[in-house]
Amino acid sequence: MPLSPKQIVSALTEILGPDSVVSEPGRMATYISEPRRRFHVPAVAVALPREVGEVRQVMAWAYQNGVSVVPQAGNTGLVGGQVPLNGDEIIVSISRLRGARHVDAAAGHMTLEAGTTLQEAHGIAEEAGMMFPLYIASQGSARIGGVLGTNAGGVQVLSYGNARELCLGVEAVLADGSLYSGLNALRKDNTGYDLKDLLVGSEGTLGIITAATLKLFPKPDFYETAFLNVRSPEAALELFTRMRGRAGNTLTAFELMPRIGIALQLKHKMIAQDPAPEPSDWHVLVEISVPRGGAGGTLAAAVEEAFEEGLVTNGVIADSLKQREAFWRAREQMSAVQSREGASIKHDVSVPVAAVPELIAQGIAAAEKIVPGIRAVPFGHLGDGNLHFNFSQPEGVDGAAFMAGAGPVHEAVYSVVRALGGSVSAEHGIGQLKTALLEGVKDPVALSMMRAIKSALDPKGILNPGKLLG
Protein backbone atom coordinates (compact mmCIF):
# COMPACT_ATOMS: atom_id res chain seq x y z
CA MET A 1 0.00 0.00 0.00
CA PRO A 2 1.22 3.54 -0.70
CA LEU A 3 2.61 5.39 2.29
CA SER A 4 0.42 8.05 3.88
CA PRO A 5 1.66 11.65 4.06
CA LYS A 6 2.23 11.19 7.79
CA GLN A 7 4.34 8.09 7.19
CA ILE A 8 6.37 9.89 4.49
CA VAL A 9 7.13 12.86 6.76
CA SER A 10 8.04 10.51 9.60
CA ALA A 11 10.43 8.51 7.41
CA LEU A 12 12.10 11.62 5.99
CA THR A 13 12.50 13.03 9.50
CA GLU A 14 14.16 9.82 10.62
CA ILE A 15 16.61 10.01 7.69
CA LEU A 16 17.40 13.74 7.76
CA GLY A 17 16.32 15.05 11.17
CA PRO A 18 13.45 17.45 11.96
CA ASP A 19 15.35 20.56 10.83
CA SER A 20 15.69 19.20 7.31
CA VAL A 21 12.05 18.35 6.56
CA VAL A 22 9.32 20.88 5.82
CA SER A 23 5.70 19.69 5.80
CA GLU A 24 3.62 22.65 7.00
CA PRO A 25 1.74 24.20 4.03
CA GLY A 26 2.76 27.74 4.93
CA ARG A 27 6.47 26.92 5.03
CA MET A 28 6.23 24.92 1.80
CA ALA A 29 4.74 27.85 -0.13
CA THR A 30 8.05 29.15 -1.46
CA TYR A 31 8.96 25.70 -2.77
CA ILE A 32 5.73 24.99 -4.64
CA SER A 33 5.14 28.46 -6.09
CA GLU A 34 7.12 28.96 -9.31
CA PRO A 35 7.99 32.36 -10.89
CA ARG A 36 5.11 32.56 -13.36
CA ARG A 37 2.56 31.21 -10.84
CA ARG A 38 0.97 28.88 -13.37
CA PHE A 39 1.20 25.71 -11.29
CA HIS A 40 -0.09 25.50 -7.72
CA VAL A 41 0.01 21.84 -6.70
CA PRO A 42 1.14 21.10 -3.12
CA ALA A 43 3.86 18.65 -2.14
CA VAL A 44 3.69 16.09 0.65
CA ALA A 45 6.94 17.45 2.09
CA VAL A 46 10.20 19.18 1.22
CA ALA A 47 13.45 17.35 2.02
CA LEU A 48 16.55 19.50 2.56
CA PRO A 49 19.59 17.20 2.56
CA ARG A 50 22.87 18.73 3.70
CA GLU A 51 25.27 16.56 1.73
CA VAL A 52 25.38 13.99 -1.04
CA GLY A 53 25.10 11.01 1.30
CA GLU A 54 21.75 12.27 2.54
CA VAL A 55 20.49 12.73 -1.02
CA ARG A 56 21.39 9.10 -1.64
CA GLN A 57 19.57 7.94 1.49
CA VAL A 58 16.41 9.83 0.54
CA MET A 59 16.44 8.46 -3.01
CA ALA A 60 17.11 4.89 -1.88
CA TRP A 61 14.15 5.15 0.52
CA ALA A 62 11.92 6.76 -2.12
CA TYR A 63 12.82 4.04 -4.66
CA GLN A 64 12.11 1.25 -2.18
CA ASN A 65 8.73 2.76 -1.24
CA GLY A 66 7.61 4.06 -4.64
CA VAL A 67 7.52 7.70 -3.55
CA SER A 68 7.74 10.25 -6.35
CA VAL A 69 10.46 12.89 -6.12
CA VAL A 70 10.66 16.38 -7.65
CA PRO A 71 14.29 17.60 -7.70
CA GLN A 72 14.56 21.34 -7.07
CA ALA A 73 17.48 23.77 -7.15
CA GLY A 74 16.76 27.52 -7.16
CA ASN A 75 13.10 27.25 -8.23
CA THR A 76 13.61 29.76 -11.04
CA GLY A 77 12.43 27.55 -13.92
CA LEU A 78 9.75 28.96 -16.21
CA VAL A 79 8.05 25.77 -17.44
CA GLY A 80 7.11 24.11 -14.13
CA GLY A 81 9.72 21.38 -14.15
CA GLN A 82 10.78 22.02 -10.55
CA VAL A 83 7.38 21.98 -8.81
CA PRO A 84 4.86 19.17 -8.15
CA LEU A 85 2.45 17.96 -10.80
CA ASN A 86 0.27 15.40 -9.00
CA GLY A 87 0.32 16.36 -5.31
CA ASP A 88 1.75 13.05 -4.05
CA GLU A 89 5.41 13.98 -4.58
CA ILE A 90 8.12 15.09 -2.20
CA ILE A 91 10.46 17.89 -3.25
CA VAL A 92 14.16 17.21 -2.75
CA SER A 93 15.88 20.59 -2.60
CA ILE A 94 19.65 20.75 -3.12
CA SER A 95 19.83 24.32 -1.81
CA ARG A 96 22.03 23.32 1.16
CA LEU A 97 24.71 21.71 -1.02
CA ARG A 98 26.85 24.81 -1.54
CA GLY A 99 30.45 25.85 -2.10
CA ALA A 100 33.54 24.82 -4.04
CA ARG A 101 35.14 21.41 -3.79
CA HIS A 102 38.12 22.31 -5.96
CA VAL A 103 39.31 25.21 -8.10
CA ASP A 104 42.19 24.91 -10.59
CA ALA A 105 42.68 28.20 -12.41
CA ALA A 106 45.74 26.96 -14.29
CA ALA A 107 43.83 24.00 -15.73
CA GLY A 108 40.72 26.12 -16.28
CA HIS A 109 38.06 24.38 -14.22
CA MET A 110 36.28 24.35 -10.85
CA THR A 111 34.14 21.75 -9.11
CA LEU A 112 31.12 23.13 -7.25
CA GLU A 113 28.32 21.72 -5.14
CA ALA A 114 25.08 21.81 -7.13
CA GLY A 115 23.28 24.08 -4.66
CA THR A 116 25.76 26.90 -5.25
CA THR A 117 24.02 29.86 -6.85
CA LEU A 118 25.20 31.05 -10.23
CA GLN A 119 26.12 34.39 -8.67
CA GLU A 120 28.26 32.57 -6.09
CA ALA A 121 29.87 30.58 -8.90
CA HIS A 122 30.85 33.86 -10.57
CA GLY A 123 32.40 35.02 -7.30
CA ILE A 124 34.38 31.79 -6.86
CA ALA A 125 35.72 32.09 -10.39
CA GLU A 126 36.66 35.75 -9.89
CA GLU A 127 38.52 34.96 -6.66
CA ALA A 128 40.69 32.65 -8.77
CA GLY A 129 41.27 35.43 -11.31
CA MET A 130 39.05 33.69 -13.85
CA MET A 131 35.55 33.88 -15.28
CA PHE A 132 32.58 31.52 -15.53
CA PRO A 133 30.73 32.99 -18.52
CA LEU A 134 27.13 31.92 -17.96
CA TYR A 135 24.94 34.94 -17.18
CA ILE A 136 21.15 34.88 -16.82
CA ALA A 137 18.67 37.30 -15.25
CA SER A 138 17.98 34.97 -12.29
CA GLN A 139 21.64 34.27 -11.46
CA GLY A 140 21.22 35.50 -7.89
CA SER A 141 18.89 32.60 -7.07
CA ALA A 142 19.39 30.04 -9.85
CA ARG A 143 21.63 27.17 -8.69
CA ILE A 144 24.18 25.12 -10.58
CA GLY A 145 22.12 21.91 -10.41
CA GLY A 146 19.12 23.60 -11.99
CA VAL A 147 21.21 25.51 -14.50
CA LEU A 148 22.65 22.21 -15.72
CA GLY A 149 19.43 20.25 -15.37
CA THR A 150 17.72 22.65 -17.76
CA ASN A 151 20.81 23.32 -19.91
CA ALA A 152 20.45 27.07 -19.41
CA GLY A 153 21.65 29.46 -22.10
CA GLY A 154 22.13 33.12 -21.25
CA VAL A 155 23.59 36.13 -23.00
CA GLN A 156 27.07 34.77 -23.83
CA VAL A 157 26.13 31.55 -25.63
CA LEU A 158 27.40 33.24 -28.76
CA SER A 159 31.03 32.81 -27.66
CA TYR A 160 31.04 30.27 -24.85
CA GLY A 161 28.06 27.99 -25.49
CA ASN A 162 25.24 27.04 -23.16
CA ALA A 163 25.47 25.14 -19.86
CA ARG A 164 26.22 21.82 -21.57
CA GLU A 165 29.27 23.24 -23.34
CA LEU A 166 30.52 24.77 -20.08
CA CYS A 167 30.32 21.51 -18.12
CA LEU A 168 33.14 18.94 -18.04
CA GLY A 169 31.55 16.46 -15.67
CA VAL A 170 28.80 15.87 -13.13
CA GLU A 171 28.07 13.87 -10.02
CA ALA A 172 24.48 12.70 -9.73
CA VAL A 173 22.29 10.55 -7.50
CA LEU A 174 20.17 8.18 -9.58
CA ALA A 175 16.63 6.99 -8.91
CA ASP A 176 17.69 4.01 -6.77
CA GLY A 177 20.13 6.04 -4.67
CA SER A 178 23.26 4.92 -6.51
CA LEU A 179 25.88 7.59 -7.23
CA TYR A 180 27.19 8.42 -10.70
CA SER A 181 30.70 9.80 -10.08
CA GLY A 182 31.49 11.63 -13.29
CA LEU A 183 33.41 14.63 -11.97
CA ASN A 184 36.38 14.30 -14.28
CA ALA A 185 38.03 17.39 -15.71
CA LEU A 186 39.18 15.80 -18.94
CA ARG A 187 38.81 17.80 -22.13
CA LYS A 188 39.02 14.55 -24.08
CA ASP A 189 37.47 11.27 -22.91
CA ASN A 190 36.46 9.02 -25.80
CA THR A 191 35.34 5.97 -23.83
CA GLY A 192 31.75 5.44 -24.88
CA TYR A 193 28.48 7.21 -24.21
CA ASP A 194 28.70 10.71 -22.76
CA LEU A 195 26.65 10.09 -19.62
CA LYS A 196 27.18 13.65 -18.45
CA ASP A 197 25.30 14.90 -21.48
CA LEU A 198 22.37 12.61 -20.66
CA LEU A 199 22.01 14.23 -17.25
CA VAL A 200 22.57 17.81 -18.39
CA GLY A 201 19.27 18.98 -19.84
CA SER A 202 17.29 16.01 -18.47
CA GLU A 203 15.27 18.30 -16.14
CA GLY A 204 15.64 16.01 -13.14
CA THR A 205 14.01 13.03 -14.85
CA LEU A 206 17.15 10.84 -14.88
CA GLY A 207 18.96 11.85 -11.70
CA ILE A 208 19.67 14.62 -9.20
CA ILE A 209 22.86 16.50 -10.04
CA THR A 210 24.76 17.08 -6.80
CA ALA A 211 28.04 18.56 -8.08
CA ALA A 212 29.63 19.63 -11.34
CA THR A 213 33.02 20.40 -12.84
CA LEU A 214 32.75 23.61 -14.85
CA LYS A 215 35.05 25.35 -17.31
CA LEU A 216 36.83 28.55 -16.38
CA PHE A 217 38.05 31.21 -18.80
CA PRO A 218 40.48 34.13 -18.53
CA LYS A 219 38.78 37.36 -17.54
CA PRO A 220 38.69 40.01 -20.28
CA ASP A 221 40.64 43.19 -19.60
CA PHE A 222 37.52 45.20 -20.33
CA TYR A 223 34.31 45.28 -22.38
CA GLU A 224 33.23 47.47 -25.25
CA THR A 225 29.46 47.86 -25.18
CA ALA A 226 27.09 49.75 -27.46
CA PHE A 227 23.35 50.41 -27.58
CA LEU A 228 22.49 50.88 -31.26
CA ASN A 229 19.45 51.86 -33.29
CA VAL A 230 18.62 49.79 -36.37
CA ARG A 231 15.72 50.06 -38.79
CA SER A 232 14.69 46.42 -38.87
CA PRO A 233 15.55 42.86 -37.84
CA GLU A 234 17.02 42.41 -41.33
CA ALA A 235 19.41 45.29 -40.69
CA ALA A 236 20.25 43.82 -37.28
CA LEU A 237 21.06 40.46 -38.88
CA GLU A 238 23.34 42.10 -41.43
CA LEU A 239 25.00 44.07 -38.63
CA PHE A 240 25.57 40.86 -36.69
CA THR A 241 27.24 39.26 -39.71
CA ARG A 242 29.56 42.26 -40.11
CA MET A 243 30.36 42.44 -36.40
CA ARG A 244 31.10 38.72 -36.17
CA GLY A 245 33.38 38.96 -39.18
CA ARG A 246 35.33 41.79 -37.58
CA ALA A 247 35.39 40.66 -33.94
CA GLY A 248 35.24 36.86 -34.22
CA ASN A 249 34.74 35.09 -30.88
CA THR A 250 35.37 38.30 -28.96
CA LEU A 251 31.82 39.29 -29.96
CA THR A 252 30.24 37.87 -26.82
CA ALA A 253 26.74 39.35 -26.97
CA PHE A 254 24.36 40.53 -29.67
CA GLU A 255 20.88 41.17 -28.31
CA LEU A 256 17.85 42.36 -30.31
CA MET A 257 15.14 44.49 -28.64
CA PRO A 258 11.98 46.19 -29.96
CA ARG A 259 11.20 49.78 -29.06
CA ILE A 260 8.09 48.80 -27.09
CA GLY A 261 10.25 47.02 -24.52
CA ILE A 262 12.19 50.20 -23.79
CA ALA A 263 9.06 52.39 -23.88
CA LEU A 264 7.31 50.17 -21.31
CA GLN A 265 10.31 50.32 -18.96
CA LEU A 266 10.25 54.10 -19.16
CA LYS A 267 6.49 54.10 -18.59
CA HIS A 268 6.77 51.93 -15.48
CA LYS A 269 9.89 53.76 -14.25
CA MET A 270 12.04 50.62 -14.34
CA ILE A 271 14.84 52.63 -15.98
CA ALA A 272 15.69 56.24 -15.19
CA GLN A 273 16.45 57.29 -18.74
CA ASP A 274 16.32 56.03 -22.30
CA PRO A 275 19.53 54.11 -23.12
CA ALA A 276 19.09 54.99 -26.81
CA PRO A 277 20.03 58.43 -28.17
CA GLU A 278 16.60 58.64 -29.84
CA PRO A 279 13.61 56.34 -30.40
CA SER A 280 13.90 53.65 -33.06
CA ASP A 281 11.74 50.70 -34.04
CA TRP A 282 14.53 48.31 -33.10
CA HIS A 283 17.59 48.37 -30.89
CA VAL A 284 20.65 46.15 -30.62
CA LEU A 285 22.91 45.68 -27.59
CA VAL A 286 26.38 44.67 -28.76
CA GLU A 287 29.30 43.69 -26.54
CA ILE A 288 32.90 42.80 -27.36
CA SER A 289 35.21 41.29 -24.74
CA VAL A 290 38.75 42.58 -25.04
CA PRO A 291 41.23 39.91 -23.87
CA ARG A 292 44.28 40.58 -21.75
CA GLY A 293 46.82 42.50 -23.74
CA GLY A 294 44.28 43.19 -26.49
CA ALA A 295 43.72 46.59 -28.00
CA GLY A 296 40.40 48.39 -27.79
CA GLY A 297 38.62 50.22 -30.56
CA THR A 298 37.20 47.27 -32.49
CA LEU A 299 33.61 48.12 -31.58
CA ALA A 300 33.94 51.82 -32.37
CA ALA A 301 35.44 51.06 -35.78
CA ALA A 302 32.73 48.51 -36.56
CA VAL A 303 29.94 50.89 -35.49
CA GLU A 304 31.38 53.72 -37.59
CA GLU A 305 31.52 51.47 -40.64
CA ALA A 306 27.96 50.23 -40.04
CA PHE A 307 26.73 53.81 -39.67
CA GLU A 308 28.30 54.80 -42.98
CA GLU A 309 26.61 51.83 -44.67
CA GLY A 310 23.20 52.64 -43.16
CA LEU A 311 22.95 49.54 -40.97
CA VAL A 312 23.04 51.67 -37.81
CA THR A 313 21.02 54.88 -37.65
CA ASN A 314 22.29 56.08 -34.29
CA GLY A 315 23.89 54.70 -31.16
CA VAL A 316 25.81 55.13 -27.96
CA ILE A 317 29.03 53.41 -26.90
CA ALA A 318 29.28 53.04 -23.13
CA ASP A 319 32.02 55.21 -21.64
CA SER A 320 31.74 53.85 -18.10
CA LEU A 321 30.85 50.73 -16.15
CA LYS A 322 27.72 52.50 -14.91
CA GLN A 323 26.52 53.13 -18.46
CA ARG A 324 27.29 49.54 -19.49
CA GLU A 325 25.23 48.29 -16.54
CA ALA A 326 22.37 50.60 -17.56
CA PHE A 327 22.40 49.12 -21.07
CA TRP A 328 22.25 45.61 -19.69
CA ARG A 329 19.55 46.50 -17.17
CA ALA A 330 17.32 47.62 -20.02
CA ARG A 331 17.89 44.28 -21.74
CA GLU A 332 17.46 42.10 -18.64
CA GLN A 333 14.18 43.76 -17.66
CA MET A 334 12.61 43.21 -21.06
CA SER A 335 10.57 40.26 -19.78
CA ALA A 336 9.80 41.59 -16.29
CA VAL A 337 8.30 44.81 -17.61
CA GLN A 338 5.62 42.88 -19.47
CA SER A 339 4.29 41.65 -16.13
CA ARG A 340 4.05 45.28 -15.00
CA GLU A 341 2.07 46.08 -18.14
CA GLY A 342 -0.39 43.22 -17.72
CA ALA A 343 -0.90 39.76 -19.20
CA SER A 344 1.52 38.37 -21.75
CA ILE A 345 1.76 35.28 -23.92
CA LYS A 346 5.34 34.04 -23.96
CA HIS A 347 7.40 31.78 -26.22
CA ASP A 348 11.00 30.64 -25.90
CA VAL A 349 11.90 29.56 -29.43
CA SER A 350 14.87 29.27 -31.74
CA VAL A 351 15.36 29.18 -35.51
CA PRO A 352 18.43 29.25 -37.74
CA VAL A 353 20.02 32.68 -37.29
CA ALA A 354 19.31 33.68 -40.90
CA ALA A 355 15.59 33.00 -40.33
CA VAL A 356 15.12 35.34 -37.35
CA PRO A 357 13.71 38.27 -39.38
CA GLU A 358 11.27 35.93 -41.12
CA LEU A 359 10.20 34.46 -37.77
CA ILE A 360 9.46 37.94 -36.43
CA ALA A 361 7.54 39.07 -39.52
CA GLN A 362 5.47 35.90 -39.92
CA GLY A 363 4.91 35.43 -36.19
CA ILE A 364 3.63 38.97 -35.63
CA ALA A 365 1.38 38.82 -38.69
CA ALA A 366 -0.12 35.51 -37.58
CA ALA A 367 -0.76 36.73 -34.03
CA GLU A 368 -2.33 39.99 -35.19
CA LYS A 369 -4.83 38.07 -37.33
CA ILE A 370 -5.94 36.16 -34.24
CA VAL A 371 -5.91 39.05 -31.73
CA PRO A 372 -6.23 42.51 -33.32
CA GLY A 373 -4.22 45.06 -31.37
CA ILE A 374 -1.93 42.47 -29.78
CA ARG A 375 1.44 44.01 -28.91
CA ALA A 376 4.49 42.01 -29.99
CA VAL A 377 7.59 42.16 -27.78
CA PRO A 378 10.10 39.80 -29.43
CA PHE A 379 13.60 40.11 -27.97
CA GLY A 380 16.68 38.07 -27.26
CA HIS A 381 19.79 36.42 -28.53
CA LEU A 382 19.81 37.15 -32.25
CA GLY A 383 23.36 35.82 -32.52
CA ASP A 384 22.28 32.26 -31.70
CA GLY A 385 18.75 32.40 -33.15
CA ASN A 386 16.95 32.31 -29.77
CA LEU A 387 14.09 34.77 -29.34
CA HIS A 388 11.70 35.28 -26.44
CA PHE A 389 8.76 35.87 -28.74
CA ASN A 390 6.28 37.47 -26.35
CA PHE A 391 2.98 39.30 -26.81
CA SER A 392 1.40 41.78 -24.40
CA GLN A 393 -2.35 42.17 -24.18
CA PRO A 394 -3.96 44.87 -26.34
CA GLU A 395 -4.49 48.12 -24.47
CA GLY A 396 -7.83 48.20 -22.71
CA VAL A 397 -8.41 44.43 -22.97
CA ASP A 398 -9.04 42.26 -19.92
CA GLY A 399 -5.95 40.24 -19.09
CA ALA A 400 -7.79 37.06 -18.12
CA ALA A 401 -9.77 37.10 -21.37
CA PHE A 402 -6.55 37.65 -23.31
CA MET A 403 -4.84 34.67 -21.68
CA ALA A 404 -7.92 32.48 -22.19
CA GLY A 405 -7.37 32.89 -25.93
CA ALA A 406 -3.65 32.11 -25.82
CA GLY A 407 -3.95 28.68 -27.45
CA PRO A 408 -4.40 29.83 -31.06
CA VAL A 409 -1.55 32.35 -30.66
CA HIS A 410 0.75 29.61 -29.37
CA GLU A 411 -0.15 27.34 -32.26
CA ALA A 412 0.35 30.10 -34.82
CA VAL A 413 3.81 30.97 -33.51
CA TYR A 414 4.91 27.36 -33.14
CA SER A 415 3.68 26.63 -36.65
CA VAL A 416 5.95 29.37 -38.02
CA VAL A 417 8.85 28.08 -35.90
CA ARG A 418 8.43 24.54 -37.17
CA ALA A 419 8.16 25.69 -40.79
CA LEU A 420 11.47 27.53 -40.39
CA GLY A 421 13.23 24.47 -38.99
CA GLY A 422 13.30 25.76 -35.41
CA SER A 423 12.70 24.51 -31.86
CA VAL A 424 9.71 25.17 -29.61
CA SER A 425 12.00 25.36 -26.57
CA ALA A 426 15.37 27.06 -26.91
CA GLU A 427 16.60 27.48 -23.34
CA HIS A 428 13.74 27.14 -20.83
CA GLY A 429 13.11 23.42 -21.28
CA ILE A 430 9.88 21.39 -21.42
CA GLY A 431 8.89 20.88 -17.77
CA GLN A 432 5.16 20.27 -17.40
CA LEU A 433 4.17 23.23 -19.57
CA LYS A 434 5.21 21.85 -22.96
CA THR A 435 4.90 18.07 -22.67
CA ALA A 436 1.95 17.85 -25.07
CA LEU A 437 3.68 20.21 -27.45
CA LEU A 438 6.84 18.08 -27.44
CA GLU A 439 4.78 15.00 -28.28
CA GLY A 440 3.50 16.74 -31.40
CA VAL A 441 6.78 18.13 -32.71
CA LYS A 442 9.55 15.73 -31.67
CA ASP A 443 10.71 13.00 -34.02
CA PRO A 444 8.97 9.75 -32.94
CA VAL A 445 12.23 7.82 -33.04
CA ALA A 446 13.88 10.43 -30.81
CA LEU A 447 10.97 10.22 -28.35
CA SER A 448 11.25 6.44 -28.32
CA MET A 449 14.97 6.65 -27.55
CA MET A 450 14.35 9.17 -24.76
CA ARG A 451 11.69 6.96 -23.18
CA ALA A 452 13.99 3.94 -23.35
CA ILE A 453 16.69 5.87 -21.50
CA LYS A 454 14.18 7.03 -18.90
CA SER A 455 12.91 3.50 -18.39
CA ALA A 456 16.44 2.13 -17.99
CA LEU A 457 17.59 4.69 -15.42
CA ASP A 458 14.28 5.16 -13.60
CA PRO A 459 12.27 1.94 -14.07
CA LYS A 460 9.74 2.88 -11.37
CA GLY A 461 9.22 6.36 -12.82
CA ILE A 462 9.68 8.15 -9.51
CA LEU A 463 11.98 10.98 -10.71
CA ASN A 464 10.01 14.07 -11.71
CA PRO A 465 7.04 12.06 -13.02
CA GLY A 466 5.03 13.67 -15.80
CA LYS A 467 7.74 16.16 -16.67
CA LEU A 468 9.54 16.41 -20.02
CA LEU A 469 8.16 13.17 -21.50
CA GLY A 470 4.67 13.51 -20.03
N, C-alpha and C positions, 0 to 999 in steps of 0.2 A: 504494500500500500504506500502511496506517496506520503512523504513526511508533512506534518502540519506546520504552519508558520511558527508556532511555538517551539516545536521540535527543532526546526531549522535554526532559529535564533539561539536556542540552548546549545546545539552542537557547535555553531560558529563561536559562541562565547567560550566554550570549553577549549577550542583550538587556539583562539586568538586572545582571549581575555576580554573582560567587559568593556575596557576602554577602546577596543578595536572593532566593536560591532555597534551599528546604529540601526534601530528598529522603530523608533518613534516617528510617526508620520511628519511631524513638524521638523525634526532634525534631518529627515531624509529629503526634504523639499529641494534643497540645492543640488542634490544628486539626480533627481528624476526630472527636473525642469531644464530643458535644453534651450539654447539661445533664441531660437525662433518661436518657441512656445507652441509648437504644433502637436507635440506628443505629451500626454499627461497620464501615463500609466504608472501606478505605484510599484515599488519593489517589495519583496518580503523583508529584506534587510540589506544593509550595506556593510561589506567586510573591508577592513582597512589594514591589511597585512603590513608589517614593518620591514620585512626582508624576504628574499626569494624563497627561503625555506618555508615560510608561512604561506606564501602563494601556492607552493606545491602541496602543502597539507590541505588547504582549502579545496584545491582542484581534485586531489585524490578522494577526499570525502564526497565532493559533489558528484564525481564520476560513479563512485560506489553506490550512491543513493539516488542517482538520476535527477539531481537538482540542476536546473538551468542557470547559467552564469552569464552576466553581461559585463565584459571587461570595460573599465572606464579609466581615462587618464585625466585630462583637464576639463572635460565636458564642454568643449568648444565646437564640436562637430555640428554641421548644418543640415544633415540628412537623417538624424535620429538613430545613428548606429550605436551610440553610447548610452542609450536609455532603454528601459524595459519596453517590451512589446505586448506581452501576455499577462503580466501581473503576478506570475508565479516564479519569477527569477530573483536571484540575489545579484547585487552589483558588487564586483570586486574592483575596488579602486586602488590604483598603484601610486596614489599621490604621496605616500610616505616613503617611497623608494627614491631617495634624492641624493645628488652629489656625484662626484667624479671618482671612479675607481682607478683610472690611470690616464695621464696626459703625456704624450710624447711629441713635442713640437718639432723636433728634428725629423722624425719619421712622418709627421703630418697626420696624426690621428689622436683621438681621445675616446675613452670608454666611460660612458655615463650610465647611472641608474635611470630607468625609464620614467620615473616620476619627476625627474628634473625638468623645470620649465624651460621653454626655448630661450627665454630671456636670460635665465641662469646659465644656460649652455653658452650663450654669447659671452657672458662675463667670464666663464671658465676659459674659453678660448682666448679672450683678450688678455687675461692674466698671464697666459703663456706667450703673449706677443703674436698671436695668430687670430684667425677669423673663421667662424662657422657661418657660411653664407646663406642660411635659410631664414628669410624674414617674412612674417605674415602679420596681419593686423592684430591677431589674438596672442602674440608671442609672450605676453606677460602671464598668461594663464594656460596656454596650450603646453602639453608635456611631451617629452620625447617619444614615449610609447604610443601616444595618440597620433603624433606627427608621422611616425613611421607606419602605424597601423592603417592610416588613411592615405599614405604616400602623398603628403602635402606638397604643394608647389611653392607659391610665393613669388616675389617680384624679381628674383635673380636667377630664375630657371634658365633664362637666356644664355648665361655664361656657365653656371655651375650645375644645372640639372635640378630635378626635384629630389624629394627625400630619398628615394631609392638609389639615385646616383651618388648621394652623399653618405651612404651607409656601407661600411665594409663588412659588418657582421652583427648578429643579434644573439641574445640569449632569450629563450622563451619557455614558459611552462605550458605543456600540452594538456589536452583534455583530461588525460588520466593521471596528471600530476607529474609525469616524467619531465625531465629537463633537457631541452635542446641547447647544448653548449657550443654556440657558433660564433664566439667573440674573437675570431681571428682578425688580424690586421693586414692580411695578405692582399696585395694589389692583383696578384695572379694566383688562382687556385682552380685548376682545371681537372677536378676529380669527381665529375658527375653532376647531378642536378644541383642547381643553386637553391638550396633550401631557404636561405635568407630571403631571397626574392619571392618565395611563396608566402612568407610571413609578412613581409612589408607589403602593405596594400590589401591585406586580407580582412581588415576591419574587425579583428578580434574573433573571427570565425574558425581559425585554425590553431590559435594559441594566444597566450598573454605575453607580450614582449616585456621583459623585466630589465634588460640592459642592452646597450648598443655601442658598437665602435663606429665612430663618425669621422669623416675626413676633416682635416684642418687645412687652411690656406693662408699664405702670407697676407698680412693686412696691406691694403693700398696706402700709398703715401697720403693721397687725398682724392676727393671726388670732384668731377666737373658735372654740374647739374643745370639743366635748362628747362624752362616752362615755355612751350612754343605754341603759336597759333597756326593751324593748318585749315585749309578750306574744306577738306573732305577726308574720309577714310582712305580713298585712293591715293591722295597726296601723302597721307601719313605712311601708307605702305611703301610708296616710292622713297620717302624720306628714310624709312627704316633700312631699305636696301642700300641706300647711299651711305648711311651712317655705319652700317655693319661692314661695308666694304672698306671704309676708312679706318674704323676703330678695331675691327676684328673682335676677339673675345673680351677686350676691355670695355665693350659696350655691354654693360651689365643690366640695364633696365631700359625698356621702351614701352611706356604705358599710354594707352589711348583713353581720352575722356571727352564726353559730350558737354556742351556748354550748360545744359540744364543741371548737371551735377554740381557745377560751381555755383550757378545761380541759386540753387536750393540751399547750399551751405551758407551763402551770404544772407539769404532770407531768414534762415533759422539761427543766424549768428554763431555758426560753428567755426567760421574763420573770420578773422578781424578785417581782412582786406582781400581784394581780388588778386590772386597770384599772377594773372595774365595782365599784360600792359593795356589791353582793350578787349572787349568781347569778341568772340569768334565762335562759329558753329562747333568747331572741334579743337581740342587741345592735345598736346603730346608732352609727356614728362620723359626726358631723356637723361640718362646718367652714364658717365664714363668713369671707370676706376683707373686711376693712374698708379701703376706699380712703383715699388721702391726704385729710386734712381731714374724714373721715367720723367719725361718732360711734359708739361701741361700745354694747353693751347689747341689740342686736337678738336675739342668740342666747338670752340669759338670759330675755328677755321671751317669746320663742317657746316655750322649754322650760317655763316656768312655766304658760303657757296650755295646752300639751299635757298637762302633769301634771294640771291641773285637769279636763281633759276625759277623762282616763284613757288617753290614747295612750302616755304615758310613765309607767312605774311607779317608776323611780328613775333617777338619773344623776349624773354629775360633770362640771362645767365646768372645763377646765384653767385653773389660776391661774399657770402658769409655762411657759416654753419646754420645760423638762425634762419636765413632765407631758404637754404636747402631744406631744413626741417619743415618750414611753412609749405613748400611745394609738396613734400611728401604727405603732410597732414591733409592737404586738399585731396590727394589721391586716396589715402587710406580711409577717409570718411565718406567716400563716394557711396558705399552701401548703407552705412548707418544713417545718412541724411534722409534716405528714402523712408525709413521708419518714422522719422520726425514729420515727414510730409503726409504720411498716411499708409494705406495698403499698397503692397507691391507684389508683383508676380516675378519670381526670380528663376534664372536658368544659369547653370555653370556648364558651359559647352566649349568645345574646341573644334576647329576645322583646319585644314592646311592653311598656312600663313597667307598664301596668295589669294585664298577664298574669303578672307575676313571682310573686305568691303561688300562682297556679294551677300554674305551672311547678314550683314547689317541692313542692306537695302531690302532684301527679300523678307527678312524677319520682321522689320518694321511695317512693311506694306501688308503682310499677312495679318499681323496683329491689329492694324488699324481697320482692316475690313471687318474684323470680328467685334472690336470695341472702338467705335468712333471717339476720337478725343483722347485715346490712351497715350500716355507720355513715355516714350522710350528712353531708357537710361543705360545704353550699352557701354561698358567700360572694361578695361583690363589689359592683359598682357599681349599686346599685338605681336610682339616679337616671337612668341611661341604659339600663336593661334588660339589662345584661351581668352574668351570673353565672358564676363558676367552680364548676360543679356537680360536686363531687368526692365520691368514696365511699372510705372506708378499709375495710380488710379486717375482717371480724368478729373479735372477740377469740378467740384460741386457734386460728385457722385459718391454715394454711400460705399464705404470701404468693404463692408461685409458682402454687399451685393456684387461688388467688383470681384472679390475673391471667389464667390460662389460660381462665377463664370470663368474661372481660370483654366478649366480643362481644355476647351477649344484653343486657347492661346498657347498652352503648353504643346498641344499636338501640332499646331501650325509651326511653331519654332523648331520643334524636334524634327518635323518633316523636312524643313529646309536644311537642318544640320545633317540629317542622314543623306539627303540628296547631294550634299557637298562633300561627302566622305568623312564626316566628322564624328565626334563622340558626344553622347548625351550627359557625360559626367567627366569633366576635365581634371578637377583637383579636389572636389568635395566628397567624392565617393558615392556609394549606392545606399548604404544604411537600410532603413525601413521605408524611406520616402520613394525610392526609385526601383524597388524590386520588380514590380509589374512592368515598368518601362524596360528594364534590362531584359526581361523575358522576351519582349517583342522585338528587340533590336540586336541582341547578341547572337553570334553565329551558333547554331544548335550544337555543333561539334565542340565548340569552345565551352558552352554551358555543360555539356556532358562530361568533359574533362574536369571542369571545376567541381562538379558534384562528386566525381569519383575521388578527387583529392580530399574533399570535405569528408566523405564517408570513410576514407582510410584513416585520417587523422582524428576524426571525431565521430566514431561509429554510433554513439548514443545521441548525437546531435544536441549536446548540452551547451556548447559554446556559442553565445550570441544567436540563439535560434530565431529563425525568420528574417534575419538580416542578410543583406547582399544577395543570396540565392533564393530568398523567399521561403 
